[in-house]
């Protein structure tokens, strides 16, 4: 009997001990959770009861050299619904579908979906968003947002670029300077109960957005307009595929204008031109859009033709293998190994000095200079002038030069390269290299971006760009300016002349590949004033109809642009200096 009692007491004691351990463990766990994990579970509870909506940051403006805003924002609205807060779903569906022009089935599907938030429509006009607010529909949220707006529609479209649905840069300066322009979004935090219904009279928490920085650029709206007008007139007159124009300060690389006509509408960048046949598939449509958005000035390469004779001449003068008074003979061709390479003048230019060889754009003269340099020395100057790499322009997608490998160059390749054939560069590379040849020998970096400024004006980030000094001597640079001034004064570029101004330049007519198609790119590169260049302009006309010679159709366009923009830039006409005022460096 006693043994049974003892046995029961042991069982009870064990049970109480186990219960004690369990209670102690639970209390320890509770203390651990309350003391050491309180912040974690408080955050989880807050997340459960908090609704979060984004307040979009205003994207920074893009501002031209005169302070004109050329890319800004318009206020729009985002309409969304929160399922658990909707009291009259049928009314919500009816009003939203009517006001927003959407199908009822589409709206109802989102209204009846069990989710924390469903967006009904974005980029809604602010007036319409305000109208929807007046209905006071429970569960319907109208949040203000921003949509990118370009006041000049097509102006510099391939340069500025545009933004996507999330207001993020897609192409051009918009994507290149995304980190400065985008800003930082804010938040609206509201409290809700376990069912997800907002608690009335509960204060909202707001994290205010930080606006993006304004981007100041070197592009000048007025010069851009002059250049665009000239490009479109040429495009229509010559029925060309495209006309591109670059205007730049050769002393520092600041780009004043960049045109690629036809441009596209930045406020409707996904709309194809009515002249383009309807694409058969979405893939074909995207390919057409990609072509429309391309910037041929930096994305495409071409054979520069005779404008590249500037490089060969500069290299020859710098190396000392040619002087202005050196005599040459042009019978209309030059035999190099087993190839007969023709001059553009079938009967030839006869006996001429180097200066007149450049003025006449004579192929045999430049072939001879290239042969005097030799492959090794020519290739060295090609690299020294910066032609092997990219320019470093602050736009995305810059193409590289396509050049023979040194070991694959023979005398024939050297001959054709000497007058601008059998290799390809971008228009931007050509104008940048020409700038360094005429500005005293400094290789500048072409650019648009000048500075980024915070919305309060206190934070300023000024952009710096590398300059490679001394790629050729000041003496050679001065000689090249003189030669190119004579090209316009009395040579093949005389149609670019402007009375009262000293203009230098070089013409080109390059045949596209394959040669059998007989398609051409006509171009002219010019600068002013010739003695102290402040602006350099390159025009390329892709596949003009009829007369296609650069000296005939490209040079006059640049001359007309100079006539308009030189006075605008504060460059006054001057009396023409005589040839005797120039010192010839031997």
C-alpha positions in Angstrom: 0.0 0.0 0.0 2.8 2.4 1.0 4.7 1.5 -2.0 1.8 2.5 -4.3 1.5 5.9 -2.6 5.2 6.4 -3.0 4.9 5.5 -6.7 2.1 8.0 -7.2 4.1 10.8 -5.5 7.0 10.2 -7.8 4.8 10.4 -10.8 3.2 13.7 -9.6 6.6 15.1 -8.8 7.9 14.2 -12.2 4.8 15.8 -13.8 5.2 19.0 -11.8 8.9 19.0 -12.8 8.1 18.6 -16.4 5.5 21.3 -16.2 8.0 23.6 -14.5 10.5 23.0 -17.3 7.8 23.7 -19.9 6.6 26.9 -18.2 10.2 28.1 -17.6 11.0 27.4 -21.3 8.0 29.3 -22.5 8.7 32.2 -20.2 12.3 32.2 -21.4 11.2 32.2 -25.0 8.7 35.0 -24.3 11.3 37.1 -22.7 13.7 36.5 -25.6 11.1 37.5 -28.2 9.9 40.5 -26.2 13.4 41.8 -25.4 15.7 40.7 -28.1 13.4 40.3 -31.1 10.9 43.1 -30.4 12.1 45.3 -33.2 11.8 42.5 -35.8 8.2 41.6 -34.9 7.2 45.2 -34.5 8.5 45.8 -38.1 6.5 42.7 -39.2 3.4 44.0 -37.5 3.9 47.4 -39.1 4.3 45.9 -42.5 1.1 44.0 -42.0 -0.8 47.1 -41.2 1.0 49.6 -43.4 0.1 50.5 -47.0 2.9 52.0 -49.0 2.5 54.2 -52.1 5.3 55.8 -54.1 5.7 59.5 -54.6 7.5 59.9 -57.9 10.5 62.3 -57.9 10.5 65.1 -60.5 13.1 64.3 -63.1 15.7 67.1 -63.6 15.3 69.5 -66.5 17.7 69.6 -69.4 18.7 73.2 -70.2 20.5 74.5 -73.2 23.5 77.0 -73.4 21.1 80.0 -73.2 19.1 78.7 -70.2 16.2 77.4 -72.3 14.5 74.3 -70.9 14.4 71.7 -73.6 13.3 68.7 -71.5 11.1 69.0 -68.5 8.1 67.3 -66.8 4.3 67.4 -66.8 2.2 66.4 -63.9 0.1 63.3 -64.6 -1.8 60.9 -62.3 -1.7 57.2 -61.6 -5.1 55.6 -60.8 -5.1 52.5 -58.6 -7.4 50.5 -56.4 -7.1 48.7 -53.0 -9.4 45.7 -53.0 -10.2 45.6 -49.2 -11.1 49.2 -49.1 -13.6 49.2 -51.9 -17.2 49.5 -50.6 -19.2 49.7 -53.9 -17.3 47.7 -56.5 -19.9 48.1 -59.3 -19.8 51.9 -59.0 -16.0 51.9 -59.0 -16.0 49.7 -62.2 -18.6 51.8 -63.9 -17.0 55.2 -63.2 -13.4 54.2 -63.8 -14.1 52.5 -67.1 -16.2 55.5 -68.3 -13.8 58.2 -67.2 -10.6 56.4 -68.3 -11.9 55.0 -71.5 -11.3 51.3 -70.5 -13.3 48.2 -71.0 -15.5 47.3 -68.0 -14.2 43.7 -68.0 -10.6 44.9 -67.8 -11.3 47.2 -64.9 -13.5 44.7 -63.0 -10.8 42.1 -63.2 -8.4 44.4 -61.3 -11.1 45.7 -58.9 -12.0 42.1 -57.8 -8.4 40.9 -57.5 -7.3 40.2 -54.0 -4.1 42.2 -53.8 -2.6 45.1 -51.8 -2.8 47.4 -54.8 -3.7 47.2 -58.5 -2.8 50.0 -60.9 -5.7 50.8 -63.3 -4.0 53.3 -65.5 -0.8 55.5 -65.5 0.0 58.8 -67.2 -3.6 60.1 -66.8 -4.0 63.8 -67.5 -4.0 65.8 -64.2 -7.4 67.4 -65.0 -9.0 63.9 -65.4 -7.3 62.7 -62.2 -8.8 65.6 -60.3 -12.2 64.8 -61.8 -12.0 61.2 -60.5 -11.1 62.5 -57.0 -14.4 64.4 -56.9 -16.3 61.1 -56.9 -14.8 60.2 -53.4 -14.7 56.5 -54.3 -13.6 54.3 -51.4 -10.6 52.2 -52.3 -9.6 54.3 -55.3 -6.3 56.2 -55.1 -5.3 59.1 -57.4 -1.5 59.7 -57.0 0.3 62.5 -58.8 3.2 61.4 -61.0 5.4 63.0 -63.7 5.7 62.4 -67.4 8.6 63.7 -69.5 7.8 66.5 -71.8 9.8 68.0 -74.6 8.7 71.6 -75.5 10.2 71.5 -79.0 8.9 68.0 -80.0 11.5 66.9 -82.5 14.4 69.2 -81.7 17.7 67.2 -81.2 15.7 64.0 -80.7 18.6 61.6 -81.2 20.7 63.7 -78.8 18.3 64.3 -76.0 16.7 60.8 -76.1 13.5 60.0 -74.2 12.2 58.1 -71.1 10.1 55.0 -70.7 6.9 54.4 -68.8 8.8 54.5 -65.5 10.4 57.8 -66.4 13.8 56.2 -66.8 16.1 57.3 -69.6 16.1 55.1 -72.8 18.5 56.7 -75.2 20.6 59.8 -75.6 21.5 62.2 -72.8 18.5 61.0 -70.9 20.2 57.6 -70.3 23.8 58.9 -70.2 23.0 61.2 -67.3 20.4 59.1 -65.7 22.1 59.1 -62.3 21.9 62.9 -62.1 18.5 63.4 -63.7 16.4 60.6 -62.0 16.1 61.9 -58.4 14.9 59.8 -55.5 11.3 58.7 -55.0 9.4 59.4 -51.8 6.6 57.3 -50.0 3.2 57.7 -48.5 2.6 55.2 -45.6 -0.9 54.7 -44.2 -2.2 52.3 -41.5 -4.8 49.6 -42.0 -6.5 47.0 -39.9 -6.0 43.2 -40.2 -8.6 43.2 -43.1 -6.5 45.7 -45.0 -9.0 48.6 -44.5 -7.4 52.0 -43.8 -7.9 53.2 -40.3 -9.7 56.5 -40.3 -8.1 59.5 -38.6 -4.8 57.8 -38.6 -2.0 60.2 -39.7 -0.1 59.4 -42.9 3.7 59.1 -42.8 5.4 60.8 -45.8 8.9 60.5 -47.0 9.3 63.4 -49.4 10.9 62.8 -52.8 14.2 64.4 -53.8 14.0 66.0 -57.3 16.6 65.1 -59.9 19.4 67.5 -60.8 19.1 69.9 -63.8 21.5 69.1 -66.6 23.1 72.1 -68.4 24.4 71.3 -71.8 26.3 73.1 -74.6 23.7 72.6 -77.3 22.3 75.9 -78.4 18.6 75.8 -79.4 19.0 78.7 -82.0 22.0 77.1 -83.7 20.3 73.7 -83.6 17.3 75.3 -85.3 19.5 76.9 -88.0 21.1 73.5 -88.7 17.8 71.6 -88.6 16.3 74.0 -91.1 19.3 73.6 -93.5 19.2 69.8 -93.1 15.5 69.5 -93.9 15.8 71.8 -96.9 18.7 69.7 -98.2 16.8 66.4 -97.4 13.8 67.6 -99.5 15.8 69.2 -102.3 18.1 66.2 -102.8 15.7 63.5 -101.8 18.4 62.0 -99.6 18.0 59.2 -97.1 19.3 61.3 -94.3 21.2 64.6 -93.6 23.4 64.9 -90.6 25.1 68.1 -89.3 27.4 68.6 -86.3 28.5 72.1 -85.1 31.2 72.2 -82.5 33.6 74.5 -80.8 37.0 73.1 -81.9 38.8 74.7 -79.0 37.1 72.8 -76.2 34.8 70.2 -77.8 31.5 71.7 -76.7 28.9 70.6 -79.3 26.5 73.5 -80.3 24.2 71.4 -82.5 23.8 67.9 -83.8 21.1 67.1 -86.4 20.0 63.9 -87.9 17.2 64.6 -90.3 14.6 63.3 -90.3 14.2 63.5 -86.5 11.4 61.9 -84.5 8.8 63.3 -82.0 10.2 62.9 -78.5 6.7 63.3 -77.0 5.5 60.3 -79.1 8.7 58.3 -79.7 7.0 55.0 -80.5 5.1 56.4 -83.4 6.6 55.5 -86.8 6.5 58.0 -89.6 3.3 57.8 -91.8 5.6 57.4 -94.8 6.9 54.0 -93.5 4.8 51.0 -94.6 3.0 49.2 -91.7 5.4 46.6 -90.3 4.4 42.9 -90.7 5.4 41.9 -87.2 6.3 43.3 -83.8 9.9 42.3 -84.5 9.9 44.3 -87.7 8.3 47.3 -85.9 11.0 47.2 -83.2 13.7 47.2 -85.9 12.1 50.2 -87.6 12.0 52.0 -84.3 15.6 51.2 -83.6 16.6 52.6 -86.9 14.5 55.8 -86.3 16.2 56.3 -82.9 19.8 55.8 -84.2 22.2 58.7 -84.1 24.3 58.3 -87.3 26.8 60.9 -86.1 28.1 58.5 -83.5 26.5 55.1 -84.1 27.3 54.7 -87.8 30.7 54.6 -89.7 31.4 55.5 -93.3 34.2 56.1 -95.7 35.0 59.8 -95.2 36.5 60.3 -98.6 38.4 63.6 -99.4 37.7 65.3 -96.1 40.2 62.8 -94.7 42.9 64.3 -96.8 43.2 66.8 -93.9 44.7 64.0 -91.9 47.1 62.8 -94.6 48.2 66.4 -95.2 48.8 67.1 -91.5 50.8 63.9 -91.1 52.9 64.6 -94.1 53.7 68.2 -93.0 54.4 67.1 -89.4 56.7 64.4 -90.6 58.5 66.7 -92.9 57.9 64.5 -96.0 56.1 67.3 -97.9 56.2 71.1 -98.1 53.7 73.5 -99.6 55.9 74.3 -102.6 56.7 70.6 -103.5 55.7 69.8 -107.1 53.6 66.9 -108.2 52.3 65.7 -111.5 48.7 64.4 -111.9 47.9 62.7 -115.2 44.5 61.7 -113.9 45.6 58.5 -112.1 48.4 56.9 -110.2 49.7 53.3 -110.6 50.3 51.6 -107.3 51.6 48.0 -107.6 49.1 46.4 -110.0 46.3 48.9 -109.4 45.3 52.0 -111.4 43.8 54.5 -108.9 42.0 57.4 -110.6 41.7 61.1 -109.8 38.2 62.6 -109.8 39.4 64.8 -112.7 39.7 62.3 -115.6 42.2 64.4 -117.6 44.3 65.1 -114.5 45.4 68.3 -112.9 48.9 68.3 -114.6 51.8 69.9 -112.7 50.8 71.4 -109.4 52.3 72.1 -106.0 51.1 70.6 -102.8 49.0 73.6 -101.9 47.1 73.4 -105.2 46.9 69.6 -104.9 44.9 70.1 -101.7 42.9 73.0 -103.2 42.0 70.7 -106.2 41.4 67.7 -103.9 43.8 65.7 -106.1 44.0 62.0 -105.3 47.4 61.3 -106.8 49.0 64.1 -104.8 47.7 62.6 -101.5 48.7 59.1 -102.6 52.2 60.3 -103.1 52.3 61.9 -99.6 51.0 58.7 -98.1 53.7 56.7 -100.0 56.4 59.1 -98.7 55.2 58.5 -95.1 55.2 54.8 -95.5 52.9 52.3 -93.7 54.7 52.4 -90.3 54.8 56.2 -90.1 51.3 56.7 -91.5 49.9 54.2 -89.0 51.7 55.9 -86.2 50.1 59.3 -87.0 46.8 57.6 -87.4 47.1 56.5 -83.8 48.7 59.7 -82.6 45.8 61.7 -83.9 43.4 59.5 -81.9 41.7 57.9 -84.8 42.1 54.3 -83.6 40.0 54.8 -80.5 36.6 56.4 -79.8 36.1 60.1 -79.2 34.7 59.6 -75.7 31.6 61.7 -76.4 29.0 61.7 -73.6 26.4 59.8 -75.7 25.8 56.0 -75.6 26.6 53.6 -78.4 29.6 55.3 -80.0 31.0 53.1 -82.8 34.7 52.5 -83.3 36.9 53.1 -86.3 37.1 50.2 -88.7 40.7 50.2 -90.0 43.1 47.7 -91.6 45.4 46.0 -89.2 48.9 47.3 -89.7 50.2 43.9 -90.8 47.5 43.7 -93.4 48.3 47.0 -95.0 50.1 47.1 -98.3 50.9 49.9 -100.6 47.5 49.8 -102.3 45.7 50.0 -98.9 48.0 52.9 -97.9 47.2 54.7 -101.1 43.4 54.4 -100.7 43.5 55.3 -97.0 45.5 58.4 -97.9 42.5 59.9 -99.7 39.8 58.5 -97.4 38.8 55.1 -98.8 38.9 51.4 -97.7 38.3 52.2 -94.0 35.5 53.7 -92.0 35.1 56.2 -89.2 32.1 58.0 -87.6 31.3 61.7 -88.5 32.0 62.5 -84.8 35.5 61.0 -85.1 36.2 63.0 -88.3 35.1 66.4 -86.9 37.0 65.8 -83.6 40.2 64.9 -85.4 39.9 67.9 -87.7 39.4 70.1 -84.7 42.6 68.9 -83.1 44.5 69.6 -86.4 43.2 73.2 -86.7 43.1 74.2 -83.0 46.9 74.2 -82.4 47.3 70.4 -82.0 45.1 69.6 -78.9 42.9 66.5 -79.1 39.7 67.6 -77.4 36.8 65.4 -76.1 33.5 66.3 -77.8 30.7 66.7 -75.3 27.3 68.2 -74.4 27.2 68.0 -70.6 28.5 71.1 -68.8 27.2 70.8 -65.2 24.5 69.2 -63.0 22.7 71.4 -60.5 20.5 70.4 -57.6 16.9 71.8 -57.5 17.8 74.2 -54.8 20.8 75.5 -56.8 23.3 74.8 -54.1 24.8 71.6 -55.3 26.8 72.0 -58.6 28.8 69.3 -60.3 30.9 70.6 -63.2 32.0 68.1 -65.7 35.6 67.9 -66.9 36.8 66.2 -70.1 40.3 65.0 -71.0 42.5 67.0 -73.5 45.5 65.4 -75.1 47.9 68.2 -76.0 50.5 68.3 -78.7 49.3 65.7 -81.1 51.0 67.9 -83.8 52.9 71.1 -83.7 51.4 74.6 -83.7 53.3 75.3 -86.8 51.7 72.4 -88.7 48.3 73.4 -87.4 48.8 77.0 -88.7 49.8 75.6 -92.1 46.8 73.4 -92.2 44.5 76.4 -91.4 46.1 78.3 -94.3 45.7 75.4 -96.7 42.1 74.8 -95.9 41.3 78.6 -96.1 42.7 78.5 -99.7 40.5 75.5 -100.4 37.4 77.7 -99.7 38.9 80.9 -101.1 39.9 79.5 -104.5 39.6 75.7 -104.5 37.0 73.0 -104.5 35.2 74.4 -101.4 34.6 77.9 -102.7 30.8 77.5 -102.5 31.1 77.6 -98.7 32.6 81.1 -98.8 30.8 83.9 -96.9 31.6 87.5 -97.8 33.5 89.2 -95.0 34.4 86.1 -93.2 37.5 83.8 -93.4 36.3 80.3 -93.9 38.4 77.1 -94.1 37.2 73.7 -95.2 37.4 70.5 -97.3 34.9 68.8 -99.6 34.3 65.1 -100.1 32.3 62.7 -102.3 32.6 59.2 -101.1 31.2 56.1 -102.8 29.3 53.7 -100.6 29.7 50.0 -100.6 29.1 48.0 -102.7 30.6 50.3 -105.4 28.4 48.8 -108.1 25.3 50.5 -106.7 26.7 54.0 -107.5 25.4 55.4 -104.2 27.3 58.3 -102.6 27.7 60.3 -99.4 28.4 64.0 -100.1 30.1 66.0 -97.3 31.8 69.1 -96.3 33.7 70.1 -93.2 34.3 73.9 -92.6 35.5 76.1 -89.8 35.5 79.9 -89.0 37.2 82.2 -88.6 40.0 80.4 -90.5 42.8 82.2 -88.5 41.2 81.5 -85.1 38.5 78.8 -85.3 35.5 79.3 -83.0 33.1 76.9 -84.7 33.6 73.8 -87.0 30.7 72.2 -88.9 30.4 68.9 -90.7 27.5 68.0 -93.0 27.0 64.5 -94.5 24.3 63.9 -97.1 23.4 60.2 -97.5 22.5 59.1 -101.1 21.5 62.4 -102.7 19.7 62.2 -106.0 21.0 64.0 -109.1 24.3 66.0 -108.6 26.1 64.5 -105.7 29.5 66.3 -105.5 30.3 67.6 -102.0 31.7 70.8 -103.3 28.4 71.5 -105.2 25.7 70.4 -102.8 27.3 70.2 -99.3 29.6 73.2 -99.2 26.8 75.8 -99.9 24.7 74.4 -97.0 27.6 75.0 -94.5 28.2 78.4 -96.0 24.5 79.4 -95.4 24.7 78.1 -91.8 27.9 80.2 -91.2 26.1 83.2 -92.7 23.4 82.9 -90.0 25.4 81.7 -86.9 28.6 83.7 -87.1 27.0 87.1 -86.3 24.8 85.3 -83.7 28.0 84.0 -82.0 29.4 87.5 -82.0 32.0 86.9 -84.7 32.4 90.0 -86.7 33.4 90.1 -90.4 36.9 91.3 -91.1 39.0 92.5 -94.0 40.6 89.5 -95.7 44.3 89.3 -95.0 46.7 88.8 -98.0 48.5 85.6 -98.6 51.8 87.3 -97.9 50.7 87.7 -94.2 51.1 84.0 -93.8 54.4 82.6 -92.8 55.3 79.3 -94.5 57.0 76.8 -92.3 59.5 74.6 -94.1 
